[in-house]
Amino acid sequence: MSRELLILTPEEEAPELRGDRGITLVPDSEVKLHAPDRRLLLVEAGSLVARCSCWWSAVPMLGTRRIGVIGHYAAESAASSATLLARACALVAAQDADVAVGPMDGNTWRRYRFIVERGREPAFFLEPDNPDDWPQHWIDAGFSPLATYTSAVNDDLWAEDARTVPARRRFADAGIAIRPFDATRVADELRDIFRLSTAAFAGNFLYAPIGEAEFRAQYDAVLPYVRPELVLMAHAGERLAGFVFVVPDLLQARRGMTVDTVIVKTIAVDPATGGMGVGGVLLDLVQRKAAELGYRRAIHALMHETNVSQRLSRRSGTTFRRYALFSRALR
């Protein structure tokens, strides 16, 4: 049966296509927000069988190499994936990209990477998931892991690291105070979190800036599920010096289970406050607060192999899942 590959510019609307093969179009609102340079749709007899989007206009560099980003990925089979990824690589190479990187929906603030070692833990709230054969699709297309990530679980929320008490003494001397998220000042709190996040993550792997409106939309979607006691803010005077953002694992409830696990989504520390132990203290305090509220476990989610968060996690967490971001040299 013949297949047709459609390549759409940002201005072109996708035709009506059936999703009876398990692949559906990316919602128009998401396409508009993510602003890919091109969208690729592989169609067979009116059914969508694979899709992806490509970015090259506003993407970070990989050292001195230009990259083309491939995201919004889905494919019903290895054969459809091979056609799709070959064309996507050719497309970004034609725009002078030296390396194709993915899966990434434009930047690392959005959905990116694949689960490559699932382990025995079920999926958790806010975790991106993928069919187990999708990483092999990319490997078959000439990609290999570029960066790896892990998630870990801590089953002892009452444990306190020996460095916490002396670090809190240093905080008192430096005028650093820790308090929970103020739900009566959501706009101000999120503005401070946005500003600190952009400063704290600027040196992260493949960092690219994000607009405050998109950042706010991501957090607004999660706020209805947040307990303010589980979002801790460290202030040095009026300046936010660090925060930890934690949410309950709501997927447990959807499976008919008691929600006894929290997700440590983000830990960020102002670079000007680095070296004082703010991140470790915040993690210790929020985990013990979760224990006080009746939770039993904490998942340290989606940590890059070289990030400080992974070093903090190793104090109490045990790795149970691994992820990878892939790349392929184009020249």
C-alpha positions in Angstrom: 0.0 0.0 0.0 1.4 3.4 -1.0 2.5 5.9 1.6 2.7 9.7 1.3 5.0 11.9 3.4 3.6 15.4 3.9 5.9 18.2 5.0 4.0 21.2 6.3 5.3 24.7 6.9 4.2 26.5 10.1 1.4 28.3 8.2 -0.1 25.1 6.7 -2.9 23.2 8.4 -2.8 19.5 8.6 -5.4 17.6 6.6 -8.0 15.5 8.3 -6.4 12.1 8.9 -7.7 9.0 10.6 -6.0 8.0 13.9 -7.1 4.3 13.6 -3.5 3.1 13.5 -2.7 4.4 17.0 -1.1 7.7 15.8 -2.9 11.0 16.1 -2.0 14.6 15.2 -0.4 16.8 17.7 -3.0 19.2 19.0 -3.1 22.5 17.1 -2.7 24.5 20.3 0.6 22.6 21.1 1.8 23.1 17.5 1.2 26.8 17.7 3.0 27.1 21.1 6.0 25.0 20.1 6.3 26.6 16.7 8.2 23.9 14.8 9.9 24.9 11.5 8.4 21.9 9.7 5.9 19.1 10.5 6.2 15.7 8.9 3.2 13.4 8.5 3.4 9.9 7.1 0.1 8.9 5.7 -1.2 5.5 4.4 -4.6 5.3 2.8 -5.9 8.3 4.8 -4.5 7.1 8.1 -1.6 8.7 10.0 1.1 6.1 10.6 4.0 8.3 11.8 4.7 11.9 12.6 7.4 14.3 13.9 8.3 17.9 13.9 11.7 19.6 13.2 13.2 22.7 14.7 16.4 24.6 13.5 15.6 28.3 13.8 15.7 28.7 17.6 17.7 25.8 19.0 20.9 25.7 21.2 24.3 24.7 20.0 25.9 21.4 20.9 29.4 22.8 21.7 30.4 24.3 18.4 28.0 22.2 16.3 24.7 23.3 14.9 21.8 21.0 15.8 18.5 20.2 14.3 15.9 19.0 16.7 13.3 16.3 16.0 10.3 15.9 18.3 6.5 15.4 18.4 7.6 11.8 17.5 5.2 8.9 17.1 5.3 5.9 14.8 3.2 2.7 14.5 6.0 0.5 13.3 9.8 0.3 12.6 9.1 0.6 8.9 7.1 3.8 9.1 9.7 5.2 11.5 12.6 4.5 9.1 10.9 6.5 6.4 10.0 9.4 8.7 13.4 9.7 10.5 15.4 9.5 7.3 13.4 12.4 5.8 13.6 14.4 9.1 17.4 14.0 9.2 17.7 15.0 5.5 15.5 18.0 6.2 17.6 19.4 9.1 20.8 18.6 7.3 19.7 20.8 4.5 19.4 23.6 7.0 23.1 23.2 7.8 22.6 21.2 11.0 25.7 19.1 11.9 23.8 16.9 14.3 20.2 15.7 14.7 19.0 15.5 18.3 15.8 14.0 19.7 13.2 13.2 20.7 12.7 16.8 21.9 9.7 19.0 21.4 11.8 22.0 20.5 13.6 22.5 23.8 14.2 20.8 27.2 11.4 22.7 29.0 9.0 20.5 27.0 8.6 16.8 26.5 11.9 15.1 25.6 14.0 11.8 25.8 12.9 8.2 25.8 12.6 5.6 28.6 15.3 3.1 27.7 15.4 1.0 30.9 11.9 0.8 32.4 12.5 -1.2 35.5 9.6 -2.5 37.7 8.2 0.7 39.0 4.9 1.9 37.3 4.7 5.2 35.5 4.5 8.3 37.8 2.7 11.6 37.5 4.2 14.0 34.9 6.6 11.3 33.6 6.9 11.2 29.8 6.3 7.7 28.5 6.8 5.9 25.2 6.4 2.4 23.7 9.4 0.2 24.5 10.2 -0.2 20.8 10.6 3.5 20.0 14.2 3.8 21.2 15.2 1.0 18.8 13.5 2.9 15.9 16.0 5.7 16.5 19.0 3.3 16.9 18.0 1.6 13.7 18.0 5.0 12.0 21.6 5.7 13.0 21.1 7.5 16.3 22.9 6.7 19.6 22.5 8.0 23.2 23.7 11.6 23.6 22.8 12.1 27.2 21.3 9.9 29.9 18.9 10.6 32.8 17.6 8.7 35.8 14.7 8.6 38.3 15.2 7.3 41.8 13.0 6.4 44.7 13.5 7.1 48.4 11.7 4.8 50.8 12.8 6.5 54.0 11.5 10.0 54.1 12.4 10.6 57.8 16.1 10.2 57.1 18.2 13.3 57.6 21.5 13.9 56.0 24.3 14.8 58.4 25.0 17.9 56.4 21.6 19.4 57.0 22.0 20.7 60.5 25.3 22.6 60.0 24.0 23.9 56.7 20.9 25.4 58.4 23.3 27.1 60.9 25.0 28.7 57.9 21.6 29.8 56.6 20.9 31.6 59.8 24.2 33.5 59.7 23.5 34.4 56.0 19.9 35.5 56.6 18.4 32.6 54.5 14.9 31.6 55.6 12.8 28.7 54.3 9.0 28.9 54.0 6.3 27.1 52.0 4.8 28.4 48.8 2.3 31.2 49.5 -0.9 30.2 47.7 -2.4 33.7 48.2 0.4 35.2 46.1 0.5 32.7 43.2 1.5 35.2 40.5 4.4 36.7 42.5 5.6 33.2 43.6 5.6 31.9 40.1 7.4 35.0 38.8 10.2 34.4 41.3 10.3 30.7 40.4 10.6 31.6 36.7 13.4 34.1 37.2 15.4 31.7 39.4 14.8 28.8 37.1 16.2 30.6 34.1 19.3 31.6 36.1 19.8 28.2 37.7 19.3 26.2 34.6 21.2 28.4 32.1 24.2 26.2 32.2 22.3 22.9 31.8 22.8 20.6 28.9 21.2 21.9 25.7 19.6 24.8 27.6 17.4 27.2 25.6 15.4 30.1 27.1 11.6 29.9 27.4 9.1 32.7 27.6 7.4 33.5 31.0 4.0 32.9 29.5 4.8 29.4 28.5 6.6 28.7 31.8 3.5 30.0 33.7 1.2 27.8 31.6 3.2 24.7 32.5 3.0 25.5 36.2 -0.6 26.6 36.1 -1.5 23.1 34.7 0.1 21.5 37.8 -0.9 23.9 40.5 -4.4 22.4 41.2 -2.6 19.3 42.4 0.0 21.0 44.5 0.1 21.1 48.3 1.7 24.4 49.3 3.5 22.7 52.2 5.4 20.6 49.6 6.8 23.5 47.7 9.6 25.1 49.8 11.1 28.5 49.0 14.5 29.6 50.4 14.8 33.4 50.6 17.8 35.5 51.3 16.0 38.7 52.2 13.7 39.5 49.4 15.6 37.4 46.9 14.6 33.8 46.1 17.7 31.7 46.7 16.3 28.3 46.0 13.1 26.2 45.8 12.0 22.6 45.6 8.7 21.8 43.8 6.9 18.6 44.8 3.6 17.1 43.8 1.7 13.9 44.8 1.8 11.0 42.4 -1.7 11.2 41.2 -1.3 8.2 38.9 -1.5 6.0 42.0 -5.1 7.2 42.5 -5.9 6.4 38.9 -4.7 2.9 39.5 -7.0 2.6 42.5 -4.2 2.9 45.0 -3.6 5.1 48.0 -1.4 8.1 47.1 1.6 7.4 49.3 4.3 8.8 47.0 5.4 12.3 46.1 7.3 13.5 43.0 10.3 15.8 43.5 9.8 17.6 40.2 12.4 20.4 40.5 15.2 21.6 42.7 16.8 24.9 41.8 19.3 27.1 43.5 20.4 30.6 42.6 24.1 30.4 41.4 24.9 33.3 43.7 24.0 31.0 46.6 25.7 27.9 45.3 28.0 25.9 47.7 25.9 26.6 50.8 24.0 23.4 50.7 20.6 24.9 49.9 19.5 22.2 47.5 20.3 19.4 49.9 18.5 21.1 52.8 15.4 21.7 50.7 15.3 18.1 49.6 15.7 16.9 53.2 13.1 19.2 54.6 10.5 18.6 51.9 10.8 14.8 52.2 10.3 15.0 56.0 7.4 17.3 55.5 5.9 14.7 53.1 6.4 12.0 55.8 4.6 14.2 58.3 1.7 14.5 55.9 1.4 10.7 55.6 3.4 10.0 52.5 5.8 7.0 52.4 8.0 7.5 49.4 9.5 10.2 47.2 10.5 9.9 43.6 13.4 12.1 42.4 12.3 12.6 38.9 14.2 12.8 35.6 17.7 13.9 36.6 20.5 14.5 34.0 23.6 12.3 34.6 25.7 15.3 35.5 23.2 17.5 37.3 23.7 18.4 41.0 20.2 17.0 41.6 21.5 13.5 40.9 24.3 13.9 43.4 21.7 15.1 46.0 19.5 12.1 45.1 22.2 9.6 45.7 22.1 10.5 49.4 18.8 8.7 49.8 17.5 7.5 46.5 17.8 4.3 44.5 17.7 4.4 40.7 14.8 2.5 39.2 14.4 4.0 35.6 16.8 5.3 32.9 16.1 7.6 30.0 18.2 8.8 27.0 18.3 11.6 24.5 19.6 10.5 21.1 21.7 12.1 18.4 23.0 11.3 14.9 25.9 13.0 13.1 24.8 14.5 9.8 28.2 15.5 8.4 
